[in-house]
Amino acid sequence: MSVPRRQISRVLMLLLLLYAAALIFQIDLPAQSAPTVLAEPTGWYDVYFTNPQFGAEADLRGGPDEVLAAAIDAADQSVDLAVYELDLWSVGDALARAHSRGVAVRLVTESDNLGQAEIQSLAAAGVQMRGDARDPLMHDKFAVIDGAEVWTGSMNLTAGSAYRSNNNLLRVRSTWLAEQYRREFEEMYVLDRFGALSLPTLSMTASLVEGVQVEVRFSPDDRVAERIVELIRGAQHNIQIMAYNLTLDEISEAILERARSGVVVQGVFDEGQAKNQGSDVERLAQAGLDVWLDGSPGLMHHKVIIVDGELLITGSYNFSRSAEERNDENVLFVFSPELADVYRLEFERVLAEASG
């Protein structure tokens, strides 16, 4: 039986009216799950988490990279990007657009990845860039935009990292922090100092951002592991870890020490890395700690430690010997219960998907 045209017209008109009402009154219509879990915007930070379970892998849309691309599109002075890899066209295209409108765009990357198509396209467009040209990795993942904000976290600017693995991207609006990252960028881009040639920045690693104590350290020159161990040893109640790997014995020892003192320790680690030689994950498990393996289809690529629900440690720094002694990395220490709680919720989501 056919449906009368008049009835079809009425249905279409009703749908159009509903859509218009949704636009005007912001009525929520049924939709797919959001691709990223966002913290509520504040005056000084935003947080974006990847969601490896979202949609078909071929879509590659709606991830944290698009928010970063939008910030690059809003830049009117400068964009300094230090990134291990870059194959996301969203960010590549945004950088090209910024360059074409006269924004000073500079790129530092791992030399082994200079051949990636997006990087080659930027080079052809005249974007200035430098590779590290050394065996240790240029493993940073940060951007400084207009000298006013920093983007950092665990997420490489690749499709796999943004859409198939667990990662975080943190945006901090702070001219003080932007200046610290700019100095680190200049050290690599202008002075060609990478890895063992890096210069200590300990005199510039503590400040207040909107009343919150924030520290930043860069490896291999700023004794990052020493600071992490110090802060873990100060834990009184609980430690939560989301990590790609854990091979630094001094950090593992500090965790075990606090666990023996009654501090509750929970950890979710990448399954593949946990089974590698030198991993301390099994050691933690054998000591009776609450240790789990990531259940996502990709990697557990976070590099996060939360202490007592008050301190957040995050950045590009894997808890490994290479990150401590060889690679160029960055780590933020943020003494903010509010921000730590945002990451705690991500920890609980990841834990719910994990396996023993």
N, C-alpha and C positions, 0 to 999 in steps of 0.2 A: 504494500500500500504506500503510495507516495504522500509526502507531507506537503500541504498547500504552501504556495509561495508566501502568502500573507503571514502564515505562522512562522516560517523561516525568517522573514523580515523582522517580525516582532522579537524573536529570540536574539537575532543579531543586534537589534537596537538595545535590548536589555543588557547584553554583554558590553556594548559600548558605554552605556550609562554606568554600569558597575565599574568599568575601567576608569572612566572619568572621575567617578566618586573616589576611587582609590587614590588617584593623583591629587585631587583637591583636598580630601580629608585624611589622607595617609592611612587608609584602611589596609590592613594586611591581607593580601590574597595568597592562596596556596602557592608555594614555590619550593624549589630544591633547597636542601640544607645549605647554609652559608659555607663557602669554601674555606674561610678562615675564622678563627675564634678571636674576637677583638676585645681588648679591654675598653672600658668606657673612656672616651677622650678626656684628658685632663689638660692643665695648663702647660705641663712640661714633658709629658711622655705619652706615647701610644705604643701598644704591643700588638703584634700580629703573629698568630701561630698557623703553621700549615695544617692541612687536613688531608692526609694521604688516602682516606676513604672516599673522597669527594669525586663523584661522577666518573666518566670514562677518562682514561689516561690521555686519550687523543685530544680531549677538549683543551687542556692547558690554559684555562681561563679563570679569572676571579681569584687568583692567589695573591700573596703578599707582594709579589713583584710588581703588580699593577699599582699598588699604593705608592711604592717607591718611585715608579715611573711617573706618577702624577706629581710627586714632590719635585722630581727633576724638571718636569714640564713647567712648574711654578718658579723655578730658579731664575733669577735675573742678573746674577753676578758670577758665581763660580760653582763648579761641581768637581770635587776631588774624590776619586773612587779607587780604593785599594781592594782588589778582589782576586781570589784564587782562580776562579773560572767565570766565564760569561758566555752563555749561549741562549739567553732569554731575549727574544726579539722585542719584548715590551720595554725592557730597560735599554737595550741597544738602540732602539728607535728613539726613545726619549733623549738619550745622550746625543744622538745625531741631530735631533731637532734643537736641543740647547746650543750645540756648537754652531748650527747654521744661523741662529738668531743673535750670535755674538757673546754668549756666555762662555767664560773660560772653563773648558772641560779638560781635565787631565786624568790619566789612567795609569795605575801601577798594577802589574799582574805577575803571576808565575810564568816564567819564560817558556816552560813546557806547553803552556796553553795559548801562546801568542798566535798560533795558527787557527784558533777557533773562528768560525765564519763571522760571528758578530764582531769580534775584535778586529779581524781583517777589514771588515766593512767600515769600522770606525777609523782605522788607520788610513784607508783609502780616502775617507772624507776629510782627513787632515787633523783628526783629534790627536793630541800629543800624548804619548805613552812611553812607559819604560817597563821592561822585564827585569827580573832580579838577576838573571844570568849566573846563578849559583846553584849548587846541588841542594842545600836546604830549601824548604818550600817557602814562598811568599804566600802564607796561608791566611792572611787577614781577610776580613769581609766587613768593610766599613765605607761609608760615604760621608763627606762633609759638604753641606749645601749652604751657600751664601754666608759662610762663616758663622752661622747661627744655629745649626742643628746637625746632629750626628745620627746616622743609621748604622746599627751594628747587630751582632747576634751570631747565630750558628749557620744561617742559610747562605749557601753558595748561590750565585745568580745563574742557576741552571734549572732546566725543566725537572730533572730528577730530584733536586734538592727542594724546589718550591712546590712540587705536586706529588711526589712519591715517597717522601721521607718526613719524619718528624723534625721540625725546625722552629726556631723563633727569630723574629725580626723586631728589634727595639729601636724606637725613634725617641731621641732626647733633644729637647729644645734648650740649648744652653750655649751662650757664646764662650764661656769658660771651657766647657768640655770640647766644643768645636775647635778652640785654639790648641788644646792638647793633641787632638787628632791631626790637626793641620801640621803641627810641628813634626809629628811622626811621619806624615805623608811627605813633607819636604825633605826629611832625612833620607827617605828612599828615593824620591823622584829627582831631587836636585843634587844631593850629595852622593847618591849611589851607594848608600850604606845599608846593607841588608845583613841579616843573620848575625854572625860574630862581630861584624863591624858596627852594629847598632850602638847608639849612645844612650846611657842611662837617663831616665827621666824622673827619678824618684823625688826630685824637688818640686814636682808639679803634679803630684798624684793624690791630692785631697782637696776638696772644696765643698761648698754648699750649693746645691741647685734647688732653688725654690725652698730653701730651708732643709733640704735632705742632704745628708753626707754622701758624696759620691767620690770614689777613687777610680783611677784608671792606671793600668800598668801594661807595658808592652814587653813581650819576650823577643829574644832571649836575654835581654839586658836588665830587666827590672826585678828579678828574683820573685817571679809570680808564685811559684810553688811554696816558697817560704811564707808569703802572705796568706795563701789559702790554708796552709797548715795552722798558722796562728789563729785564724778565724774559726776553723773547725774545732780546735782545742778549746775555744771559748764557748762552744755549744753547751747549753744547759738542759734542753728538752728534746729536740728532734733535729735530724738532718735528713733531707730528701735530695736524691740525686737522680738526674736524667743525663746519661752520658753515652757517648759513642764508644769510648774505651776508658780503662783505668789501669795504667801500668806504672804509675809513679808510686814507688813503695812508701815514700814519706807521707803522701796523702792517705794511702791505704792504712798505714800505721796510725795516723791521727784519727781516722774514722773508727778503727778497731778499739783504740784507747778510749774514746768517748762512749762507744757501745758498752765496753766493760764497766764503765762508770754509771750505766743506766740510761744513757741517751738513746732514744729510739731512732734507729737508722733504717731508711727504706731506699731502695735503689732500683731503677729500671735501666738496663744496658742493652746495647745492640747485640743481637744473638750471635752474629758472625764474629765480631770482635771479642766477645766474652770467651770464645773457645780458642782464641789464638794463644800461642806461646807468650808468656810474660804477662798475661792478663791476671789481675788480682780479683776478678769477680768471683771465681770459684773459692778463693780464699775467704772472701767475705761470707759466702754462702755456708761454707764449712764451719765458720765461727757462729752460725745461727742467726745471721742478720737477714732481714726481710728483703731478699734480692730476687729480681724478676728479669725476664728477657722480653724485649720489645715485641709486640704482636703486629706491627704495621707491615704493609707489603714491601716497604723500602727499608731505609736505615733509621735507627734511633740516632739522630745526628745532633741532638741537643748537647750542649756543654754547660750544664746548669747544676748548681748546688744551692739549696735553700737552707739557711740555718735559723732555727728557732722561730720560723715564720716572720723574721724581721730583717734578714740579710739575704740579698740575691747576688749570686756570682754567675756571670754569663759573658759570653763572647765567642771568639773563634778558637780558643785555647782548649784542645783536647787534653785530658789529664794524663799526658804521656811524656816520656823522656825527650822525644823529638820536639814537642811543643815547648818544653821548658828550656832546652839547651841549643836548639838549632833553628827552628822555624821563626818567621816573623808572625806574631800573633798579638791580639789585644784582648784584654779582660776588664770588665767593669765590676766594681763592688758597690752595690747600692744599698744603703742602710734605710730601707723603707718598708715597713710592714704592709703598706698598701700595694706596692709593686710586687713584693714577695708573695702576697696572697693571689695575685693574678697568675703568677707562675705555679703556685700551689694547685690551682684549679686545673692547669694544664697537666701537672704531674698526676693528679687523680684521674684525668681522662686517659692518659697513657697507661697508668697502672691498671685501669679497668680492662684494657685490651691485652695486657701482658700475660705471659705464661711462666710457670715455674721452671 
